Amino acid sequence: MKSKQVPEMPNMTTQDHSDHGPLAGELMDLYVAMIIVIPIAFFLKSLWL
């Protein structure tokens, strides 16, 4: 009896994330929120003292 090797399927989940840069998706939202919130926080802190 002969055995047949099954070809390996490429892992699609690793390929889906490899083409996105560090500024894609939720990270971009986080960076934009930090750019907006941090200066407002420093401004409000300067008014507090």
C-alpha positions, 0 to 999 in steps of 0.5 A, spaced: 500 500 500 502 506 498 501 512 502 500 519 499 503 526 502 498 531 503 501 538 501 501 543 507 496 549 506 499 555 507 497 559 514 492 564 512 492 568 518 499 570 518 499 572 511 493 577 513 497 580 518 503 581 514 501 586 509 499 591 514 503 596 517 504 598 524 499 604 523 493 600 520 487 598 524 486 599 531 493 602 532 491 608 528 485 609 532 490 609 538 495 614 535 490 619 533 486 619 540 493 620 544 495 626 539 488 629 541 488 627 548 495 628 551 495 636 549 488 637 552 490 633 558 497 638 559 493 644 557 487 642 563 493 641 568 496 647 566 490 651 568 489 647 574 495 650 578 
